[in-house]
Amino acid sequence: MDSGLSVIIPAYNVKAWLAEAIESCLDQTYSDIEVIVINDGSTDRTGEVMDRYAKLDSRVRSIHQDNAGAGITRARGQEMARKKYMHFLDADDVLSRRAFKTLVDKAEADKVDMVCGNAVVFSDQTFNTRNYFPHPEASNLLFRDAKRYWKSKVMWRWIFNTEFVQKNAFPHFPYKMGQDVLYMYMALTKVPSFSQVAEQFYYFRQEHKSTPTTVEIYTDHVMPHYVEARKILVDAGQPGPLVKFINENYFRDILQVMPRIGRQPSPDRDKIIHYGLELFDDLPEEPFTKDTFGLGINPKGLPLFLAMLRKDDAAIQSELDRWAAPPMAKEVDKRSTFHTIRRRIKSALRPMSLTVRGRLRTLRKRAASRRA
């Protein structure tokens, strides 16, 4: 693993977008790459797209498997990576042309095992674009001190040193939500230091991403992943990121799921309480009551946090009842024709939108020329 970068692309029923993702890897100013595309039992023609690119360019490796889920698929790609660095790319997203050169150059210059870049979230339908939690250029950061990275919970913003990842054998958990969070907490608590580039290298397509957020998803995937995050951060001696994660994410998910569960006793309500007690077990109250880490503890969530910390069943039940009422505000239908047209007009001439759409046009032309 002397040089280069491995791109790992899990692919499941992504025929419509996969060619653009692969083209964005091949159309780079940095050419020392391998693209590992793993077909996770797709039922559309995803496999045909992969195989065609593998025949056209020796840097593309096309792997097929029975459906096993994103976690197992990523883990397989992680094990297969042969280059010095690795990157996880979602099959419906694309990269800027200088993405890999910028990230690898930074890793080499700073001698770090992880480098983060900035990202743009875009909509195919409305042309809308926005920055995704942008960070300024920085070198040799420490996770315990860099509070802005306590919220860095997506894998696709990063490149990783392959030897560092494979040596630590970071697992990919099987949860349907929260996989990235756990992976990033493991990596960030193990890496000696990491760096940041300012470039917006990753273009994240906001359509097609959502996992159906049923009550079962919350009780069997979201809530257990908080317990796993707790284990990782407590074992690493990193209480600050854990308090931030609870304060911002856990309470948000309670607000989402409790109106669906309701006030009556049920197995789902029991699971919420069970995992909540595991999450807060033996944590000190002070970071919440005195805001030790300067995070701005949510005053609405604090009574529930304290009830869980104190294992006060009556208070827990009361707080869950409090948030079981459905929200009063009516949601705006952002998929309506009116909304789409309005957003297109507002976004059409914005520089960020023009940049992303220009990149997509280039990639689509490249893909079309290969099919001709």
Secondary structure as UniProt FT lines:
FT   STRAND          5..11
FT   HELIX           15..26
FT   STRAND          33..40
FT   HELIX           46..56
FT   TURN            58..59
FT   STRAND          60..65
FT   HELIX           70..80
FT   STRAND          85..88
FT   TURN            91..92
FT   STRAND          94..95
FT   TURN            97..98
FT   HELIX           99..110
FT   STRAND          114..122
FT   TURN            124..126
FT   STRAND          129..131
FT   STRAND          138..141
FT   TURN            143..145
FT   HELIX           147..151
FT   HELIX           155..157
FT   STRAND          158..161
FT   HELIX           162..168
FT   HELIX           179..190
FT   STRAND          194..205
FT   TURN            207..208
FT   HELIX           215..217
FT   HELIX           218..222
FT   HELIX           223..235
FT   TURN            236..237
FT   HELIX           239..245
FT   HELIX           246..250
FT   HELIX           251..261
FT   HELIX           267..280
FT   TURN            281..282
FT   HELIX           286..289
FT   TURN            292..293
FT   TURN            299..301
FT   HELIX           302..309
FT   TURN            310..311
FT   HELIX           313..322
FT   TURN            334..335
FT   HELIX           337..347
FT   TURN            348..349
FT   HELIX           351..371
//
